[in-house]
């Protein structure tokens, strides 16, 4: 039901946008003075202006509905006060910022359309309206799947040109079928009808070329070449849209190369060979036109244009559906959808017979930039609260959050929100709060302990909204500057191999001098979060003062001095080959420092 509620406003919004842009383009480059004079100028121009204003008003209404529906989805509850969430959605999300640009451009467009009522022959106002319509179209691309790779990315630019070309072509067809062609369809205006049709056909040809090129890019980007991708809802909808596009191409070619030449040559005459190409097509022309009477030919042309307009409306419905489907290429790889009460994807170690992590979130559907309350349930295999929980590194539960871009990092705990109660411990239920900054996949690693030992579990969440996180940046430097700190990382052995112990040796300097005032951070000299670039492998490790006593795998690091540095060591076993990001946290007086390095494991 939610998908339907979201699709209908999007569909009406796309149709209205194409109406608006197509009507402006037709007025600028399709209708000439002769066509306007022949077709009762006051009547035609008045209807054209009314169409533009109605289209703009419809876009604004649908944009408001889209905002309210989006805010309701973000709340995750039907009882949530949507109005109270609007400031957060508008000011703190990418969707909200793009929506503000859209609504501002539309209001300016509505004002410009109203001003033009008294200046109908001024093309300057039309060009201004066209630019504002282009801005509104750009915001459509900036709030769809195309923005997943960032604002003004290649994907977003290609989607923008795709939408513009579709709006010029489809909106022009709407305008022709509703307003222009009925006024030019009588026999006495056949020459004017042919001239208008020829002009629009030329514009449509350029639009079709742009749509074809951008469609190929979109299919490659969002569907891919995998067979299963075409069987997904996204792939099937994309296939339906392609079929509709091919039908439009066929009808357009029929008009351009068969019916329009008849209109140009006149009734009772055969079209020139140069206009068709060969006798076979000439014969087809006669059969399709079904009559050499000019009125019948004009009627067939208008009928075909109206059929094209209906097919465009169907294609726009497919486009609206695609906006709210997970792209087929992505759907193949997404293992978990984020829903309330969703059971976590788990790695059982070292006691696989117990310990399940189950999450609930408010809002249930998480959107980038919106604060989220996360309730963590620790359960045994029977679904009962895990008993005997004990502190591990000064906390009952450690949650490490890492983004797909290998740049977003957070290390949070239930204790950050206040002291734990006996009820929390007895029910093994704990609360966390976090704001996922961007859309995309996030790994959450949970570390906790009971009387039997330690547990490390991971959950993969998909965050909705725009923009999506960018791809990871691969940087294998072993000496890096973080503000005034310079960190040197050495590994023993130098070439890291999976399944073998690797010692990470950190040398920490500040302003060119060794740091000696580090403090213990949560019971360790250093906390490390090691994650593979595909987010499938995760390790929460700890560091010791170089040359210190160390600790075994299940106990706190012992005998840390109050001050230490500049060298810290940690031993890690990388489970599989690949690229890993290592996040490291240490504490200097008054603040926690975060360093990150990337390594290759063979």
C-alpha positions as CSV (number, residue, x, y, z in Angstrom):
1,X,0.0,0.0,0.0
2,X,2.9,2.4,0.9
3,X,4.5,1.7,-2.5
4,X,1.2,2.5,-4.3
5,X,0.8,5.7,-2.2
6,X,4.2,6.8,-3.2
7,X,3.9,5.8,-6.8
8,X,0.7,7.7,-7.7
9,X,2.0,11.1,-6.6
10,X,5.3,10.4,-8.4
11,X,3.5,9.4,-11.6
12,X,1.2,12.5,-11.6
13,X,4.2,14.6,-10.8
14,X,6.2,13.2,-13.8
15,X,3.2,13.5,-16.2
16,X,2.7,17.1,-15.0
17,X,6.3,17.9,-15.5
18,X,6.3,16.5,-19.0
19,X,3.2,18.5,-19.8
20,X,4.8,21.7,-18.6
21,X,8.1,21.3,-20.4
22,X,6.5,19.9,-23.5
23,X,4.0,22.8,-23.7
24,X,6.8,25.4,-23.4
25,X,8.9,23.7,-26.0
26,X,6.0,23.5,-28.4
27,X,5.2,27.2,-28.0
28,X,8.9,28.2,-28.5
29,X,9.9,25.9,-31.4
30,X,6.9,24.1,-32.9
31,X,4.2,26.8,-33.3
32,X,5.1,29.5,-35.7
33,X,3.2,32.7,-36.4
34,X,1.3,31.1,-39.3
35,X,0.2,28.2,-37.2
36,X,-1.0,30.5,-34.4
37,X,-2.8,32.8,-36.8
38,X,-4.6,30.0,-38.6
39,X,-5.8,28.2,-35.4
40,X,-7.6,31.0,-33.6
41,X,-4.7,32.4,-31.6
42,X,-6.6,33.6,-28.5
43,X,-8.2,30.2,-28.0
44,X,-5.0,28.1,-28.6
45,X,-2.7,30.3,-26.5
46,X,-5.2,30.6,-23.7
47,X,-5.6,26.8,-23.5
48,X,-1.8,26.4,-23.7
49,X,-1.3,28.8,-20.8
50,X,-4.0,27.1,-18.8
51,X,-2.3,23.7,-19.4
52,X,1.0,25.0,-18.1
53,X,-0.5,26.6,-15.0
54,X,-2.5,23.5,-14.2
55,X,0.6,21.3,-14.7
56,X,2.7,23.5,-12.3
57,X,0.0,23.4,-9.7
58,X,-0.3,19.6,-9.9
59,X,3.5,19.3,-9.5
60,X,3.4,21.4,-6.4
61,X,0.5,19.4,-4.9
62,X,2.3,16.1,-5.6
63,X,5.5,17.4,-4.2
64,X,3.8,18.3,-0.9
65,X,2.1,14.9,-0.9
66,X,5.5,13.2,-1.6
67,X,7.0,15.1,1.4
68,X,4.2,14.1,3.8
69,X,4.3,10.4,2.7
70,X,8.1,10.4,3.0
71,X,7.9,11.8,6.5
72,X,5.3,9.3,7.5
73,X,7.5,6.4,6.2
74,X,10.5,7.8,8.1
75,X,8.5,7.9,11.3
76,X,7.9,4.2,11.2
77,X,4.5,4.5,12.9
78,X,1.1,5.4,11.7
79,X,0.5,7.2,15.0
80,X,3.5,9.4,14.7
81,X,2.9,13.2,14.4
82,X,4.2,13.7,10.8
83,X,4.1,17.5,11.0
84,X,6.5,17.4,13.9
85,X,9.0,15.4,11.8
86,X,8.8,17.8,8.8
87,X,11.5,20.2,10.1
88,X,13.9,17.3,10.5
89,X,13.2,15.8,7.1
90,X,13.4,19.2,5.3
91,X,16.5,20.6,7.1
92,X,18.5,17.4,7.9
93,X,18.1,15.1,5.0
94,X,19.2,15.2,1.4
95,X,15.7,14.5,0.3
96,X,14.5,17.6,2.2
97,X,17.1,19.9,0.8
98,X,16.4,18.8,-2.8
99,X,12.6,19.2,-2.1
100,X,13.2,22.8,-1.0
101,X,15.0,23.6,-4.3
102,X,12.1,21.9,-6.2
103,X,9.3,23.8,-4.5
104,X,11.2,27.1,-4.8
105,X,11.7,26.6,-8.5
106,X,8.1,25.6,-9.0
107,X,6.8,28.6,-7.2
108,X,8.9,30.9,-9.4
109,X,7.7,29.0,-12.4
110,X,4.1,29.5,-11.3
111,X,4.7,33.3,-10.9
112,X,6.4,33.4,-14.3
113,X,3.4,31.6,-15.9
114,X,1.0,34.2,-14.3
115,X,3.1,37.1,-15.5
116,X,3.1,35.8,-19.1
117,X,-0.6,36.0,-19.3
118,X,-0.2,39.7,-20.2
119,X,3.0,39.2,-22.3
120,X,2.1,36.2,-24.5
121,X,4.4,37.2,-27.4
122,X,7.5,37.7,-25.2
123,X,9.7,34.7,-25.7
124,X,12.1,35.8,-22.9
125,X,9.5,34.8,-20.3
126,X,9.2,31.4,-22.0
127,X,12.9,30.8,-21.9
128,X,12.9,31.7,-18.1
129,X,10.1,29.2,-17.6
130,X,11.9,26.5,-19.5
131,X,15.0,27.0,-17.3
132,X,12.9,26.8,-14.1
133,X,11.3,23.6,-15.5
134,X,14.8,22.2,-16.1
135,X,15.7,22.9,-12.5
136,X,12.6,21.1,-11.3
137,X,13.6,18.1,-13.5
138,X,17.1,18.2,-12.1
139,X,15.7,17.8,-8.6
140,X,13.8,14.7,-9.7
141,X,17.1,13.2,-10.7
142,X,18.7,14.4,-7.5
143,X,16.1,12.6,-5.4
144,X,16.0,9.3,-7.3
145,X,18.4,6.3,-7.6
146,X,20.6,8.4,-9.9
147,X,21.8,10.4,-6.8
148,X,23.1,7.2,-5.1
149,X,26.6,8.0,-6.4
150,X,26.6,11.6,-5.3
151,X,25.2,14.9,-6.4
152,X,26.0,15.8,-10.0
153,X,27.6,12.4,-10.6
154,X,27.6,10.9,-14.1
155,X,24.6,8.7,-13.1
156,X,22.6,11.8,-12.0
157,X,23.6,13.8,-15.1
158,X,22.6,10.9,-17.4
159,X,19.2,10.6,-15.6
160,X,18.7,14.3,-15.9
161,X,19.2,14.2,-19.7
162,X,17.0,11.1,-19.9
163,X,14.2,12.9,-18.1
164,X,14.6,16.1,-20.1
165,X,14.4,14.3,-23.4
166,X,11.4,12.3,-22.3
167,X,9.7,15.5,-21.1
168,X,10.3,17.3,-24.4
169,X,9.1,14.3,-26.5
170,X,6.3,13.0,-24.2
171,X,5.1,16.5,-23.1
172,X,5.1,17.6,-26.7
173,X,2.9,14.6,-27.7
174,X,0.5,15.5,-24.9
175,X,0.4,19.1,-26.0
176,X,-0.1,18.2,-29.7
177,X,-2.8,15.6,-29.0
178,X,-4.8,17.8,-26.6
179,X,-4.4,21.4,-28.0
180,X,-2.5,21.9,-31.2
181,X,-3.6,19.1,-33.6
182,X,-7.3,19.4,-33.0
183,X,-7.1,23.1,-34.0
184,X,-5.2,22.3,-37.2
185,X,-6.9,19.1,-38.3
186,X,-9.3,20.6,-41.0
187,X,-8.5,20.3,-44.7
188,X,-7.8,24.0,-45.1
189,X,-5.0,23.9,-42.6
190,X,-3.3,20.7,-44.0
191,X,-0.1,22.6,-45.0
192,X,0.2,24.2,-41.6
193,X,-0.5,20.8,-39.9
194,X,2.3,19.2,-42.0
195,X,4.7,22.0,-41.1
196,X,4.0,21.7,-37.4
197,X,4.3,18.0,-37.5
198,X,7.6,18.2,-39.3
199,X,9.1,20.6,-36.7
200,X,8.0,18.4,-33.8
201,X,9.2,15.3,-35.6
202,X,12.7,16.8,-35.8
203,X,12.7,17.7,-32.1
204,X,11.4,14.2,-31.3
205,X,14.2,12.6,-33.3
206,X,16.8,14.3,-31.2
207,X,15.0,13.4,-28.0
208,X,14.7,9.7,-29.0
209,X,18.5,9.6,-29.6
210,X,19.2,11.0,-26.1
211,X,16.7,8.6,-24.5
212,X,18.2,5.6,-26.3
213,X,21.8,6.5,-25.1
214,X,20.8,7.3,-21.6
215,X,18.6,4.2,-21.4
216,X,21.5,2.0,-22.3
217,X,23.5,3.6,-19.5
218,X,20.7,3.2,-17.0
219,X,20.1,-0.5,-17.9
220,X,23.8,-1.2,-17.4
221,X,23.9,0.7,-14.1
222,X,20.7,-0.4,-12.4
223,X,19.9,-3.8,-14.0
224,X,23.2,-5.3,-15.1
225,X,23.7,-8.3,-17.3
226,X,22.8,-10.9,-14.7
227,X,19.9,-13.1,-15.6
228,X,18.2,-13.0,-12.1
229,X,18.3,-9.2,-12.2
230,X,15.8,-9.2,-15.1
231,X,13.4,-11.4,-13.0
232,X,13.3,-8.9,-10.1
233,X,10.5,-6.3,-9.8
234,X,12.9,-3.6,-10.9
235,X,14.1,-5.6,-13.9
236,X,10.5,-6.5,-15.1
237,X,9.4,-2.9,-14.8
238,X,12.4,-1.7,-16.7
239,X,11.7,-4.4,-19.4
240,X,8.1,-3.1,-19.7
241,X,9.4,0.4,-20.1
242,X,11.7,-0.7,-22.9
243,X,8.9,-2.4,-24.7
244,X,6.7,0.7,-24.5
245,X,9.7,2.8,-25.8
246,X,10.0,0.5,-28.8
247,X,6.3,0.8,-29.5
248,X,6.7,4.6,-29.4
249,X,9.6,4.4,-31.8
250,X,7.5,2.4,-34.2
251,X,4.6,4.8,-34.1
252,X,6.9,7.8,-34.4
253,X,8.6,6.3,-37.4
254,X,5.2,5.6,-38.9
255,X,4.3,9.3,-38.5
256,X,7.7,10.7,-39.6
257,X,8.3,8.6,-42.7
258,X,4.8,7.7,-43.9
259,X,2.0,10.0,-42.8
260,X,3.9,13.3,-42.7
261,X,5.2,12.9,-46.3
262,X,1.6,12.4,-47.4
263,X,0.6,15.6,-45.7
264,X,3.4,17.4,-47.3
265,X,2.7,16.1,-50.8
266,X,-1.0,16.4,-50.7
267,X,-3.9,14.1,-51.4
268,X,-3.9,12.0,-54.5
269,X,-0.2,12.2,-55.0
270,X,2.5,9.6,-54.3
271,X,5.3,10.5,-51.9
272,X,8.7,11.1,-53.4
273,X,11.0,8.1,-53.3
274,X,13.6,10.2,-51.4
275,X,11.2,10.8,-48.6
276,X,10.6,7.0,-48.1
277,X,13.5,5.2,-49.6
278,X,12.0,2.4,-51.7
279,X,8.9,1.0,-53.3
280,X,8.4,-1.5,-50.5
281,X,8.0,1.2,-47.9
282,X,5.7,3.2,-50.4
283,X,3.4,0.2,-50.5
284,X,3.4,-0.1,-46.7
285,X,2.6,3.7,-46.6
286,X,-0.5,3.2,-48.7
287,X,-1.8,0.2,-46.6
288,X,-1.2,2.0,-43.2
289,X,-2.7,5.3,-44.3
290,X,-5.7,3.3,-45.5
291,X,-7.0,6.2,-47.5
292,X,-5.6,8.9,-49.9
293,X,-8.2,11.4,-48.5
294,X,-6.5,14.3,-46.7
295,X,-9.0,14.3,-43.9
296,X,-8.5,10.6,-43.3
297,X,-4.7,11.0,-43.4
298,X,-4.8,13.9,-40.9
299,X,-7.2,11.8,-38.8
300,X,-4.7,8.9,-38.8
301,X,-1.9,11.2,-37.8
302,X,-3.8,12.6,-34.8
303,X,-4.9,9.2,-33.8
304,X,-1.3,7.9,-33.8
305,X,-0.1,10.9,-31.8
306,X,-2.8,10.3,-29.2
307,X,-1.8,6.6,-29.0
308,X,1.8,7.7,-28.5
309,X,0.6,10.1,-25.7
310,X,-1.1,7.1,-23.9
311,X,2.1,5.0,-24.3
312,X,4.1,7.9,-22.8
313,X,1.8,8.0,-19.8
314,X,2.3,4.2,-19.3
315,X,6.1,4.6,-19.6
316,X,6.0,7.4,-17.0
317,X,4.1,5.0,-14.7
318,X,6.9,2.5,-15.1
319,X,9.4,5.3,-14.3
320,X,7.5,6.2,-11.1
321,X,7.5,2.5,-10.1
322,X,11.2,2.3,-10.7
323,X,11.8,5.2,-8.4
324,X,10.5,3.1,-5.5
325,X,12.0,-0.2,-6.3
326,X,15.4,-1.4,-5.3
327,X,17.6,-1.4,-8.4
328,X,17.9,-5.0,-9.7
329,X,21.7,-4.9,-9.6
330,X,21.6,-3.9,-6.0
331,X,18.8,-6.2,-5.0
332,X,20.9,-9.2,-5.9
333,X,23.5,-8.2,-3.4
334,X,21.4,-6.9,-0.5
335,X,21.1,-9.7,2.0
336,X,19.0,-7.9,4.6
337,X,16.2,-5.4,4.6
338,X,16.0,-3.2,7.6
339,X,12.6,-3.9,9.4
340,X,11.5,-3.7,12.9
341,X,12.2,-7.0,14.8
342,X,14.6,-8.2,12.0
343,X,16.9,-11.0,13.2
344,X,20.5,-10.2,12.8
345,X,22.9,-11.9,10.5
346,X,25.3,-13.6,12.9
347,X,28.8,-15.0,13.2
348,X,28.9,-17.5,16.0
349,X,32.2,-17.4,17.9
350,X,33.3,-18.9,20.1
351,X,30.0,-20.5,21.4
352,X,27.6,-21.1,18.5
353,X,24.9,-22.7,20.6
354,X,24.0,-19.4,22.3
355,X,23.7,-15.6,21.7
356,X,21.5,-14.1,19.0
357,X,21.4,-10.4,18.4
358,X,17.9,-9.0,17.4
359,X,17.3,-5.4,16.6
360,X,14.3,-3.0,16.6
361,X,14.6,0.5,15.3
362,X,12.5,3.6,15.5
363,X,11.8,4.7,12.9
364,X,11.4,1.2,11.4
365,X,12.5,2.4,8.0
366,X,15.8,4.2,8.6
367,X,16.7,7.2,6.4
368,X,20.1,8.9,6.2
369,X,20.4,12.0,8.3
370,X,17.5,11.1,10.6
371,X,18.2,10.2,14.2
372,X,17.5,6.5,15.0
373,X,16.8,4.7,18.3
374,X,18.1,1.2,18.2
375,X,16.9,-1.4,20.7
376,X,19.3,-4.4,21.0
377,X,18.0,-7.7,22.3
378,X,20.6,-10.3,23.3
379,X,19.0,-13.8,23.3
380,X,19.9,-17.4,23.6
381,X,18.9,-20.0,21.0
382,X,15.5,-20.4,22.6
383,X,14.7,-16.7,22.2
384,X,15.1,-16.0,25.9
385,X,17.1,-13.0,27.3
386,X,20.8,-13.9,27.6
387,X,21.7,-14.2,31.3
388,X,25.0,-13.6,33.2
389,X,26.2,-10.7,31.1
390,X,29.3,-9.1,32.4
391,X,31.4,-6.0,31.6
392,X,34.0,-6.4,28.9
393,X,36.4,-3.6,28.5
394,X,34.4,-1.5,30.9
395,X,31.1,-1.8,29.0
396,X,28.3,-4.4,28.8
397,X,27.9,-4.0,25.0
398,X,30.2,-2.5,22.4
399,X,28.6,-1.5,19.0
400,X,30.9,-0.5,16.2
401,X,29.3,1.1,13.1
402,X,31.1,1.1,9.8
403,X,29.8,2.5,6.4
404,X,30.2,0.8,3.1
405,X,32.5,3.7,2.0
406,X,34.9,2.6,4.8
407,X,34.9,6.2,6.0
408,X,31.9,6.4,8.4
409,X,32.9,5.0,11.8
410,X,31.4,5.1,15.3
411,X,32.0,3.2,18.5
412,X,29.0,3.5,20.8
413,X,27.6,1.8,24.0
414,X,24.3,1.7,25.9
415,X,26.1,3.4,28.8
416,X,26.5,6.5,26.6
417,X,22.8,7.2,27.3
418,X,23.0,6.7,31.0
419,X,23.5,4.1,33.7
420,X,22.2,0.6,33.0
421,X,19.3,-0.7,35.1
422,X,18.7,-4.2,36.5
423,X,15.7,-4.5,34.2
424,X,18.0,-3.9,31.2
425,X,20.4,-6.6,32.4
426,X,17.6,-9.1,33.3
427,X,15.9,-8.6,29.9
428,X,19.2,-8.3,28.1
429,X,17.7,-5.3,26.2
430,X,19.8,-2.2,25.6
431,X,19.3,1.1,23.8
432,X,21.6,2.9,21.3
433,X,21.2,6.1,19.4
434,X,22.8,7.0,16.1
435,X,22.3,9.1,13.0
436,X,23.4,7.4,9.9
437,X,24.8,10.3,7.8
438,X,24.1,8.9,4.3
439,X,22.2,6.2,2.6
440,X,23.7,2.8,1.8
441,X,24.9,-0.3,3.7
442,X,26.3,-0.2,7.2
443,X,27.9,-3.0,9.2
444,X,27.3,-3.0,13.0
445,X,29.6,-5.2,15.0
446,X,28.5,-6.2,18.5
447,X,30.9,-7.3,21.2
448,X,29.6,-8.6,24.6
449,X,30.5,-11.3,27.2
450,X,28.9,-13.6,29.7
451,X,30.3,-16.2,32.1
452,X,31.1,-18.6,29.2
453,X,33.2,-16.1,27.2
454,X,33.2,-13.5,24.5
455,X,30.8,-13.0,21.6
456,X,31.2,-11.0,18.4
457,X,28.2,-10.7,16.1
458,X,27.5,-8.5,13.0
459,X,24.4,-7.0,11.5
460,X,24.2,-5.5,8.0
461,X,21.7,-2.6,7.7
462,X,20.5,-0.8,4.5
463,X,19.8,2.9,5.1
464,X,17.3,4.6,2.7
465,X,17.4,8.2,1.4
466,X,19.8,10.3,-0.6
467,X,22.6,10.7,-1.3
468,X,24.2,7.3,-1.1
469,X,27.7,6.8,0.2
470,X,30.5,7.0,-2.3
471,X,32.7,4.0,-3.1
472,X,35.7,3.4,-0.8
473,X,38.9,5.3,-1.5
474,X,41.8,2.9,-1.5
475,X,44.9,4.3,0.2
476,X,47.6,1.9,1.3
477,X,49.9,4.5,2.8
478,X,51.7,3.3,6.0
479,X,52.5,6.9,7.2
480,X,49.5,9.2,7.5
481,X,48.8,12.6,9.1
482,X,45.7,13.1,11.2
483,X,45.7,16.8,12.1
484,X,48.7,17.4,14.2
485,X,49.3,13.7,14.7
486,X,51.5,11.6,12.4
487,X,51.0,7.8,12.6
488,X,53.4,5.2,11.2
489,X,52.1,1.7,10.8
490,X,54.4,-1.3,10.4
491,X,53.4,-4.9,10.1
492,X,55.2,-8.1,11.0
493,X,55.4,-9.9,8.6
494,X,55.5,-7.0,6.1
495,X,53.4,-9.1,3.6
496,X,50.2,-9.9,5.4
497,X,48.8,-13.4,4.8
498,X,45.3,-14.7,5.7
499,X,45.1,-17.2,8.6
500,X,48.4,-16.2,10.0
501,X,49.2,-13.9,13.0
502,X,50.1,-10.4,12.0
503,X,51.5,-7.8,14.5
504,X,50.4,-4.2,13.9
505,X,53.0,-1.8,15.2
506,X,51.9,1.8,15.7
507,X,54.3,4.8,16.2
508,X,52.4,7.9,17.3
509,X,53.9,11.4,17.0
510,X,52.5,14.9,17.5
511,X,54.0,17.9,15.9
512,X,57.1,15.9,15.1
513,X,57.6,14.6,18.7
514,X,56.8,11.1,20.1
515,X,53.5,11.1,22.1
516,X,54.0,9.9,25.7
517,X,50.7,11.0,27.3
518,X,48.3,8.4,26.0
519,X,45.8,7.0,28.5
520,X,43.9,3.7,28.7
521,X,40.7,3.8,26.6
522,X,38.0,1.4,27.8
523,X,40.5,-0.9,29.5
524,X,43.0,-1.1,26.6
525,X,45.8,0.9,25.1
526,X,44.0,0.8,21.8
527,X,40.7,-0.4,20.3
528,X,40.8,-1.7,16.7
529,X,37.9,-2.4,14.3
530,X,39.1,-4.4,11.3
531,X,36.7,-4.8,8.4
532,X,37.0,-6.2,4.9
533,X,36.1,-3.9,2.0
534,X,33.0,-6.0,1.3
535,X,31.8,-5.7,5.0
536,X,31.8,-9.5,5.3
537,X,34.7,-9.9,7.7
538,X,34.8,-8.0,11.0
539,X,37.2,-8.1,14.0
540,X,37.1,-6.1,17.2
541,X,40.7,-6.3,18.6
542,X,42.7,-4.4,21.2
543,X,46.3,-3.1,21.4
544,X,48.9,-3.1,24.2
545,X,51.8,-0.9,25.1
546,X,54.8,-2.1,23.0
547,X,56.8,-4.5,25.2
548,X,54.0,-4.7,27.8
549,X,52.6,-7.9,29.4
550,X,49.8,-8.3,26.9
551,X,46.7,-10.4,27.5
552,X,45.0,-13.6,26.3
553,X,42.0,-13.6,24.0
554,X,39.3,-13.6,26.7
555,X,40.6,-11.3,29.4
556,X,41.2,-7.6,29.9
557,X,44.6,-6.2,29.0
558,X,46.6,-6.1,32.2
559,X,48.7,-3.6,34.1
560,X,48.3,-0.6,31.8
561,X,50.3,2.4,33.0
562,X,48.5,5.7,33.6
563,X,50.5,7.3,30.8
564,X,52.2,5.6,27.9
565,X,53.3,5.9,24.3
566,X,54.5,6.4,21.6
567,X,54.4,2.7,20.5
568,X,51.4,0.4,20.6
569,X,51.1,-3.1,19.2
570,X,48.2,-5.4,18.4
571,X,48.1,-9.0,17.1
572,X,45.4,-9.8,14.5
573,X,44.6,-12.8,12.4
574,X,43.0,-11.8,9.1
575,X,40.5,-14.5,8.2
576,X,40.5,-14.2,4.4
577,X,42.5,-12.5,1.6
578,X,41.3,-9.1,0.4
579,X,41.4,-5.4,1.3
580,X,40.8,-4.4,4.9
581,X,40.3,-1.1,6.7
582,X,41.7,-0.8,10.2
583,X,40.1,1.8,12.5
584,X,42.2,2.5,15.6
585,X,41.2,4.5,18.7
586,X,43.5,5.8,21.4
587,X,42.9,8.3,24.1
588,X,45.0,11.3,24.9
589,X,44.1,13.6,27.8
590,X,40.6,14.9,27.2
591,X,39.8,13.3,23.8
592,X,39.6,10.0,21.8
593,X,41.7,10.0,18.6
594,X,40.7,7.9,15.6
595,X,43.2,6.7,13.0
596,X,42.6,4.5,10.0
597,X,44.8,2.5,7.6
598,X,44.1,0.2,4.7
599,X,46.0,-3.0,4.1
600,X,46.1,-5.8,1.5
601,X,45.9,-9.4,2.8
602,X,47.1,-12.2,0.5
